[in-house]
C-alpha cells in the first residue's frame, strides 16, 4: 500500500510541477490533490477489505 501511495504522490507532484512550475499556488494545488488522492485510496482500500 505504501508503494501505491508513493507512486500516486510522485505522479501528482510531476503533474503540478509541469502545470504550474514555480508558481506560488503549486504547493497549494499539490496539497489539495494529494489529500483527494489519499482519501480515494483509503475509500478504495476499505471497499476491497469488505469484499474479502
C-alpha angles and dihedrals in degrees: 000000000000091000090054092051092047092048093050092047092052092050091050091048092051091048094049093044092052093043101045105012111184095354117137090237096057094090092048092050091046091052093049095046092046091051092050092047093049090048090051092048090050092051092046091050091052092050091051092050092051093054095052 
